[in-house]
Amino acid sequence: MTRLSRIAAFLASPATADSCTSCHHFDRAPDRIEDAMPGLSALASAQASTFDGNGLCRFHDRIINGRGRCAAFVDQPSSNAALRLA
């Protein structure tokens, strides 16, 4: 498997239950992403389809795709997960 095909397979795979999308630090709310990145709305919008599945890691202060997981992962209670991913 070539490097490019491994990257394509990774990007096509869905996020798992223990990925960044279920982490306490992951924030998918478009308005908070735009607040964290001044000028983003001049180029695009955090509500655009290109941000599908992406979000802001408040621990690392980065936009991430949500499929990975790092050592800073903190599981969030399921009641907060629905609010933060909406």
N, C-alpha and C positions, 0 to 999 in steps of 0.2 A: 504494500500500500504506500503510495507516494505521500509526501508531506501535504501537498495540496488536497488530496483526497481525504486525508485524516482531518484536516481543518474543515473541509466541507461537511464531513460526517458529524463532526462536533457541533457545527453551527446548525445543522438540521435536527439534532437531537433535542428533545424537550428537556426542560429543567426538571430535576428530580426533587423529591420531598426534602432532601437534606442539602439542597443547593442554596445559593445566595438569595433566591426568591423567598425562601422561608426563614431568612436570617433577620434578627432584630434590627440590624444596621441597614438593611435594604429598604429603599424608599422609591416607589414607582409613581408617586403622585406627580403629574405633569407640572402643576404650579410650583411645587417645591423644587423640582429639577430646574425650572426656569429661574427661580429665585437664586439658586446656588450658582448658576452660570449666567451672569449678566451678559446681555448681547445675544444669547441663543435665539430669542424670538425674532431678532433681526434677520437671522439666517434661515430659521425653520421654527418649528414648534415642538415641544416635548410631547404634544398630543398626536404628532404625526405617526403614520404607520411604521416608519423606520425605527421608532422607539419601542416597538412592540416587544415586550419581554425585558427590555432594558430598564435600568433604574440607577439611582444614586446610592453609592455605598457611603454612608455617613461616617463610617470608621476610617476608610481610606481616602474619603473626599474625592471620589472618582465616579464617572459614569461607567457602568459595567453591564454585561449582557445577562447576568443572573444565573448562568448555567454552572459556574464554577463553585468553589468553596475554598475558604482560606482558614488559617488557624484562629482568626478572630470571630469565627462563626458562633452566634448565640441564637439558639432556637427561641422563637417568639411564641407566646400563647396563641392558640388558634383564633381566639376572639379578636385579637388585635390584627391578625394576619389579613382578615377580610377587609378591614378598614384601611390598612396601609397599602394593599394591592389594588384598591379600587381607583 
